[in-house]
Amino acid sequence: MKIPVSSTLSALRQYVCICLFTCLGRSIANEEIIAWCDGTMYVVGGRLYSQFSSNYDNLLDCIVTLRPAQPYQRVLLNFRWIDIEKYRNGCVDYLEIYDGDGISSRPIQRLCGNYVPFDVVSSYGNVTLRFVTDDTKSRKGFSLVYTAFYDGYPHCDSIDHFHCNNNRCINDSLRCDDMDNCGDLSDEWYCGGRLIDIDGRYLLLVINGAIFITCLFCAFVCCLYYYCTRRGERTKSSGKPYLQLRRSKKQSENGYVIYSPGEGVQIVEPTRASNLPPGTRHSI
């Protein structure tokens, strides 16, 4: 049974990701918007990308609603970076944000270019994103951190929530996850000096690069071994001096060298079998 190489590499990549996140103590939820088109995400906290690939696709019209997992919660959007096609003063591709369930809700903002906006907070509960692209150029897209939160007490009395310094309450599992879920970084204080908000997509690229370099090195070693082996065989058949394991030698009376098992390496000069004394091993 043959196992596809792509499946093997994908499984290896997932295993390495799990090991890294487990060892580093991170619980990073990464999603891409194109996987949720015309759907609803029930959110607690995580990171949302336009796509996991380097550039987004053309001819997209993707609508996604972010709905808090618990009642009476609101949604915080914290943009990390944005790179959406823009021409002069107008948006060619764009990301629209609506304050509510669906694009019939009140529009909050339309984003394009490289301008990173201030944090976006829903008024009541849901927030809707619409990502639209044309058939021309494409860019990197965007990356944002989404968080469902309560506004202060009485919900902060729960042991399952963390009370931010700005009086917001988030799920306690979001503390020390290397993302700014509170909006003021207070959920990342006193976390053992770890780096804050490391981009998961770049970490994934590093993992893919490490796997590729390892495979390339293994292929190089195999080719080198094959080349050296073939070269040794050709040298033997051509009659030129070649390397051979040294055997302890005894000098016969007529000047010939007799080899017996030993250690080391010795240059062996090919000779004619007719000129060797009795009992001498012929090496060609």
Disulfide bonds with the S-S distance in Angstrom:
Cys37-Cys62 1.95
Cys91-Cys112 1.95
Cys156-Cys169 1.06
Cys164-Cys182 1.91
Cys176-Cys191 1.93
